[in-house]
């Protein structure tokens, strides 16, 4: 059983980032450890509620000063900040946080970027290589149309299969992508989770229950309600942009090592993307791992392997 590191550093700060109030929690087992910034999945998912899960499964604080950053409009943020979200703004915000973290530590940071957080990371690091040591990109979104087509084909296949009666109506009601509104995106997330492609072996109901308990425990009742409200606002703002996302059209020019990690059960990261994205971005050093028994959230499905990748980055 993994032993959780006792924390010598555990403080949460509110930063003024490009006119927005954003919170970051810094945790470490001892002082002087190199910084690692977690850039969360989404769009619109808060992160501070997931800190206990990260610490239980990955225990990164043993070797790093870990920064858990709630992006603009996420968590217990104002509705005004949530309304002022765009992909370009999130990239600019990340650049500011990276410079702030370097000012605090005087060390170049590792970045653990997850899903759309991985995408934002690759865009930001293109301009901030002097304060970044390396990137670990977990299931980064790269070409939404390709991912949507792969997920849609998977759902259609599952609905026609021998066990498809339970989901056939849900799949037919969902309809084809693109999804510009939170409602169909969330219906697809439920389907994909129940089929084991988000966290392997966990249903949507299990993930939702875990999320809500952690959300209200972290932000309180009013803060949790605001976090849920902000998820809808931010998704409405970002989904039209994400629908046309294509890193292959203008690949980020990344000059630090990038380590990609994908899950074999993740239908949002089809084999063509896993093969083509590292070559398109052409970082100076690249590794690619596709892990068995893992979905989109590979770091939670295979935490020991992901931790070893982080340690070696």
PAPADREN-457366 format. One line per field, with one value per residue (C-alpha): residue number from 1; residue in three letters; chain; y negated, x negated, z negated. Coordinates in Angstrom, 2 decimals, padded with zeros to 5 digits, m for minus. Layout:
<lumtis>
nr = (NUM,...);
rest = (ALA,...);
kette = (A,...);
y = (Y,...);
x = (X,...);
z = (Z,...);
</lumtis>
This chain:
<lumtis>
nr = (1,2,3,4,5,6,7,8,9,10,11,12,13,14,15,16,17,18,19,20,21,22,23,24,25,26,27,28,29,30,31,32,33,34,35,36,37,38,39,40,41,42,43,44,45,46,47,48,49,50,51,52,53,54,55,56,57,58,59,60,61,62,63,64,65,66,67,68,69,70,71,72,73,74,75,76,77,78,79,80,81,82,83,84,85,86,87,88,89,90,91,92,93,94,95,96,97,98,99,100,101,102,103,104,105,106,107,108,109,110,111,112,113,114,115,116,117,118,119,120,121,122,123,124,125,126,127,128,129,130,131,132,133,134,135,136,137,138,139,140,141,142,143,144,145,146,147,148,149,150,151,152,153,154,155,156,157,158,159,160,161,162,163,164,165,166,167,168,169,170,171,172,173,174,175,176,177,178,179,180,181,182,183,184,185,186,187,188,189,190,191,192,193,194,195,196,197,198,199,200,201,202,203,204,205,206,207,208,209,210,211,212,213,214,215,216,217,218,219,220,221,222,223,224,225,226,227,228,229,230,231,232,233,234,235,236,237,238,239,240,241,242,243,244,245,246,247,248,249,250,251,252,253,254,255,256,257,258,259,260,261,262,263,264,265,266,267,268,269,270,271,272,273,274,275,276,277,278,279,280,281,282,283,284,285,286,287,288,289,290,291,292,293,294,295,296,297,298,299,300,301,302,303,304,305,306,307,308,309,310,311,312,313);
rest = (UNK,UNK,UNK,UNK,UNK,UNK,UNK,UNK,UNK,UNK,UNK,UNK,UNK,UNK,UNK,UNK,UNK,UNK,UNK,UNK,UNK,UNK,UNK,UNK,UNK,UNK,UNK,UNK,UNK,UNK,UNK,UNK,UNK,UNK,UNK,UNK,UNK,UNK,UNK,UNK,UNK,UNK,UNK,UNK,UNK,UNK,UNK,UNK,UNK,UNK,UNK,UNK,UNK,UNK,UNK,UNK,UNK,UNK,UNK,UNK,UNK,UNK,UNK,UNK,UNK,UNK,UNK,UNK,UNK,UNK,UNK,UNK,UNK,UNK,UNK,UNK,UNK,UNK,UNK,UNK,UNK,UNK,UNK,UNK,UNK,UNK,UNK,UNK,UNK,UNK,UNK,UNK,UNK,UNK,UNK,UNK,UNK,UNK,UNK,UNK,UNK,UNK,UNK,UNK,UNK,UNK,UNK,UNK,UNK,UNK,UNK,UNK,UNK,UNK,UNK,UNK,UNK,UNK,UNK,UNK,UNK,UNK,UNK,UNK,UNK,UNK,UNK,UNK,UNK,UNK,UNK,UNK,UNK,UNK,UNK,UNK,UNK,UNK,UNK,UNK,UNK,UNK,UNK,UNK,UNK,UNK,UNK,UNK,UNK,UNK,UNK,UNK,UNK,UNK,UNK,UNK,UNK,UNK,UNK,UNK,UNK,UNK,UNK,UNK,UNK,UNK,UNK,UNK,UNK,UNK,UNK,UNK,UNK,UNK,UNK,UNK,UNK,UNK,UNK,UNK,UNK,UNK,UNK,UNK,UNK,UNK,UNK,UNK,UNK,UNK,UNK,UNK,UNK,UNK,UNK,UNK,UNK,UNK,UNK,UNK,UNK,UNK,UNK,UNK,UNK,UNK,UNK,UNK,UNK,UNK,UNK,UNK,UNK,UNK,UNK,UNK,UNK,UNK,UNK,UNK,UNK,UNK,UNK,UNK,UNK,UNK,UNK,UNK,UNK,UNK,UNK,UNK,UNK,UNK,UNK,UNK,UNK,UNK,UNK,UNK,UNK,UNK,UNK,UNK,UNK,UNK,UNK,UNK,UNK,UNK,UNK,UNK,UNK,UNK,UNK,UNK,UNK,UNK,UNK,UNK,UNK,UNK,UNK,UNK,UNK,UNK,UNK,UNK,UNK,UNK,UNK,UNK,UNK,UNK,UNK,UNK,UNK,UNK,UNK,UNK,UNK,UNK,UNK,UNK,UNK,UNK,UNK,UNK,UNK,UNK,UNK,UNK,UNK,UNK,UNK,UNK,UNK,UNK,UNK,UNK,UNK,UNK,UNK,UNK,UNK,UNK,UNK,UNK,UNK,UNK,UNK,UNK,UNK);
kette = (A,A,A,A,A,A,A,A,A,A,A,A,A,A,A,A,A,A,A,A,A,A,A,A,A,A,A,A,A,A,A,A,A,A,A,A,A,A,A,A,A,A,A,A,A,A,A,A,A,A,A,A,A,A,A,A,A,A,A,A,A,A,A,A,A,A,A,A,A,A,A,A,A,A,A,A,A,A,A,A,A,A,A,A,A,A,A,A,A,A,A,A,A,A,A,A,A,A,A,A,A,A,A,A,A,A,A,A,A,A,A,A,A,A,A,A,A,A,A,A,A,A,A,A,A,A,A,A,A,A,A,A,A,A,A,A,A,A,A,A,A,A,A,A,A,A,A,A,A,A,A,A,A,A,A,A,A,A,A,A,A,A,A,A,A,A,A,A,A,A,A,A,A,A,A,A,A,A,A,A,A,A,A,A,A,A,A,A,A,A,A,A,A,A,A,A,A,A,A,A,A,A,A,A,A,A,A,A,A,A,A,A,A,A,A,A,A,A,A,A,A,A,A,A,A,A,A,A,A,A,A,A,A,A,A,A,A,A,A,A,A,A,A,A,A,A,A,A,A,A,A,A,A,A,A,A,A,A,A,A,A,A,A,A,A,A,A,A,A,A,A,A,A,A,A,A,A,A,A,A,A,A,A,A,A,A,A,A,A,A,A,A,A,A,A,A,A,A,A,A,A,A,A,A,A,A,A,A,A,A,A,A,A);
y = (000.00,m003.45,m005.61,m009.20,m011.74,m014.03,m017.62,m020.20,m022.71,m023.02,m026.47,m027.84,m031.28,m033.58,m035.08,m038.00,m036.56,m038.90,m040.59,m037.35,m035.93,m032.36,m029.95,m027.62,m025.10,m024.28,m020.99,m019.31,m016.82,m019.15,m022.50,m022.92,m020.30,m021.03,m022.44,m020.48,m022.22,m020.26,m021.69,m020.09,m018.31,m019.81,m021.96,m023.74,m021.06,m022.44,m020.89,m021.66,m019.08,m016.39,m017.10,m014.24,m011.81,m012.93,m012.61,m009.18,m007.70,m009.48,m010.90,m013.40,m015.52,m013.06,m014.42,m017.65,m020.93,m020.30,m023.21,m022.45,m025.39,m026.24,m027.92,m031.06,m030.59,m027.19,m026.20,m028.90,m031.70,m034.61,m034.34,m037.32,m035.38,m032.37,m034.57,m035.84,m032.43,m031.50,m029.04,m031.91,m033.43,m030.12,m029.84,m033.38,m032.64,m029.50,m031.48,m033.95,m031.15,m029.51,m032.77,m033.29,m029.75,m030.30,m033.54,m031.65,m028.70,m029.83,m026.37,m025.31,m023.42,m020.11,m020.33,m017.54,m018.62,m016.53,m016.35,m019.95,m020.96,m019.15,m021.13,m024.44,m023.38,m022.66,m026.05,m027.89,m026.13,m027.24,m030.70,m029.83,m027.23,m029.13,m028.39,m024.82,m021.67,m019.18,m018.36,m015.20,m015.33,m013.01,m012.31,m015.80,m016.99,m017.67,m017.43,m017.49,m016.37,m013.19,m012.44,m013.07,m010.79,m008.01,m008.33,m008.44,m005.32,m003.54,m004.39,m003.29,000.01,000.56,m000.20,002.45,005.05,007.93,005.78,002.68,002.74,000.86,m002.08,m002.02,m004.68,m006.88,m006.72,m007.46,m010.40,m011.81,m012.21,m012.89,m015.51,m018.29,m019.25,m023.00,m022.89,m021.36,m019.08,m016.70,m016.78,m015.67,m012.95,m011.60,m011.74,m009.59,m007.01,m006.93,m006.66,m003.79,m001.99,m002.28,m004.82,m007.68,m005.87,m002.17,m000.13,m003.07,m004.01,m007.54,m007.25,m006.29,m009.11,m011.66,m010.65,m010.88,m014.27,m015.83,m014.67,m016.07,m019.27,m020.25,m019.10,m021.37,m024.47,m024.29,m024.39,m027.84,m027.39,m024.00,m025.49,m028.23,m025.62,m023.71,m026.94,m027.89,m024.52,m025.29,m028.87,m027.90,m024.98,m027.24,m029.64,m027.07,m024.31,m026.21,m026.85,m023.28,m021.91,m023.44,m022.67,m021.28,m021.29,m019.75,m022.91,m024.88,m022.57,m024.21,m024.61,m023.09,m023.19,m021.12,m017.34,m016.11,m012.76,m011.64,m009.15,m007.64,m004.91,m001.94,m002.21,m005.94,m006.28,m010.06,m009.41,m007.21,m005.40,m007.88,m010.77,m008.81,m008.14,m011.52,m014.13,m013.63,m013.78,m016.92,m018.83,m017.61,m018.38,m017.84,m014.68,m012.72,m009.54,m007.98,m005.41,m003.82,m002.00,001.02,000.98,m002.80,m005.29,m009.03,m009.73,m007.57,m009.13,m007.78,m004.39,m003.72,m006.08,m004.11,m004.14,m007.81,m008.67,m006.85,m008.84,m012.09,m011.08,m010.36,m013.48);
x = (000.00,m001.36,m002.34,m001.17,m003.92,m003.46,m003.59,m006.10,m004.56,m000.81,000.48,003.19,002.76,004.90,003.05,004.02,003.45,004.16,007.02,008.46,008.36,007.04,006.09,003.11,002.27,m001.41,m002.28,m005.62,m007.16,m010.09,m011.46,m013.68,m012.02,m011.74,m008.38,m005.72,m002.57,000.64,002.80,006.20,008.49,011.77,013.00,014.11,013.22,011.84,008.70,008.38,011.08,008.88,005.82,006.53,006.93,003.64,001.89,003.36,002.62,m000.51,m002.11,m004.09,m004.81,m007.51,m009.83,m008.25,m006.73,m003.37,m001.22,002.48,003.90,007.58,007.70,009.65,013.36,012.95,013.87,015.11,014.47,016.69,019.16,017.37,014.11,015.92,017.41,013.93,012.55,011.08,008.40,006.03,006.71,006.06,002.74,001.78,002.82,000.68,m002.29,m001.82,m001.51,m004.69,m006.60,m005.20,m006.22,m009.73,m009.94,m008.94,m011.33,m014.05,m013.77,m012.35,m009.09,m007.80,m004.24,m001.68,000.93,004.10,006.48,007.30,004.80,002.17,003.20,002.99,m000.39,m001.85,m000.70,m002.06,m005.43,m006.10,m006.70,m008.00,m010.74,m013.15,m011.03,m009.98,m012.07,m009.75,m006.11,m004.21,m001.12,001.70,004.21,003.81,006.63,005.17,007.73,011.27,012.91,010.81,011.45,015.18,015.39,013.56,015.78,018.94,017.93,017.14,020.54,022.33,020.45,021.27,024.95,025.07,023.20,024.61,024.89,026.05,029.71,028.96,027.32,028.89,031.50,028.98,026.60,029.35,030.60,027.08,026.64,023.41,020.78,019.75,021.10,021.29,023.42,022.69,025.77,024.77,021.13,022.14,024.43,021.52,019.28,021.81,021.81,018.04,017.56,020.04,018.15,014.83,013.08,012.66,011.42,011.07,013.47,015.49,019.00,020.26,022.31,019.24,017.18,019.96,020.47,016.74,016.58,019.50,018.30,014.81,016.22,018.38,015.76,013.18,015.20,018.07,021.73,021.83,018.43,019.45,022.60,020.52,018.08,020.95,022.37,018.96,018.56,021.62,020.54,016.99,018.12,020.53,017.67,015.05,016.91,017.24,013.48,012.67,014.85,012.45,009.25,006.49,002.91,001.81,002.81,000.16,m001.86,m003.39,m007.15,m008.18,m011.87,m011.73,m011.20,m007.61,m006.47,m003.05,m000.91,002.29,004.66,005.48,009.16,009.33,011.43,010.88,007.20,007.36,004.27,003.76,003.42,001.11,m001.15,m001.03,m000.99,m004.52,m005.97,m003.99,m005.17,m008.76,m010.09,m013.85,m013.17,m009.95,m008.60,m005.18,m003.50,m000.11,000.89,003.14,006.14,006.34,008.81,008.61,007.51,004.40,002.76,005.53,005.75,002.00,000.58,m002.61,m003.65,m002.76,m004.68,m007.77,m007.50,m007.33,m010.33,m012.42,m011.37);
z = (000.00,000.96,m002.02,m001.79,m002.43,m005.43,m004.25,m005.40,m002.97,m002.42,m001.62,000.64,002.18,004.27,007.23,009.42,012.89,015.79,013.94,012.54,009.01,009.18,006.41,006.24,003.53,003.01,001.29,000.59,m001.80,m002.49,m001.40,001.64,003.84,007.58,008.72,010.58,011.81,012.46,015.28,014.97,017.37,018.51,019.92,016.75,014.20,010.92,009.47,005.77,005.00,006.60,004.42,001.96,004.89,006.44,003.11,002.38,005.81,007.05,003.88,005.96,002.87,001.86,004.54,005.77,004.70,006.36,007.51,007.91,009.84,010.32,013.72,014.55,013.92,012.24,008.72,006.33,008.83,009.75,012.60,014.15,014.34,015.79,018.50,019.46,020.45,023.82,024.89,025.67,022.24,020.48,022.31,021.27,017.69,017.61,018.88,016.02,013.43,014.74,014.43,010.92,009.91,011.24,009.26,006.11,006.55,008.97,010.52,013.86,013.45,014.68,015.96,015.69,018.25,018.44,021.43,022.48,019.79,021.85,024.91,023.05,021.69,025.12,026.36,023.32,023.19,026.76,025.24,021.76,022.31,020.08,016.98,017.89,017.56,019.31,020.03,019.18,021.41,020.30,023.11,024.64,026.88,030.31,033.12,031.81,035.04,035.11,031.43,031.83,034.86,033.01,029.93,032.05,034.00,030.72,029.25,032.41,032.33,028.67,029.28,032.03,029.97,027.95,024.81,026.66,025.67,022.45,024.20,027.69,026.96,025.15,028.11,030.62,028.53,028.25,031.99,033.87,032.97,032.84,029.41,028.89,025.75,022.31,022.31,025.14,024.07,020.60,021.99,024.01,020.93,019.06,021.85,022.21,018.45,018.15,020.92,019.06,021.27,018.76,015.64,016.26,014.15,012.80,013.89,014.35,011.17,009.16,010.64,010.11,006.49,005.82,007.55,005.66,002.24,002.91,004.43,001.45,m001.04,000.62,001.50,m001.00,m000.08,001.52,003.15,004.52,006.02,007.63,008.97,010.62,012.04,013.40,015.14,017.25,017.98,018.97,021.13,023.01,023.63,024.64,026.49,029.81,029.70,028.73,031.53,034.07,032.12,034.35,033.10,036.39,038.27,036.37,034.16,031.09,031.43,028.11,027.20,023.98,023.66,023.91,022.52,023.82,021.92,023.33,022.18,024.41,023.45,024.22,027.39,027.37,028.18,031.30,032.55,035.40,032.94,030.64,033.62,035.37,032.59,031.21,034.73,035.56,032.50,032.84,029.36,028.85,026.81,026.87,025.31,025.93,023.69,024.27,021.10,020.74,018.41,018.60,020.00,020.59,017.00,017.24,014.19,011.96,013.69,013.74,011.10,010.41,014.06,014.49,011.35,012.69,015.93,013.93,011.82,014.93,016.87);
</lumtis>
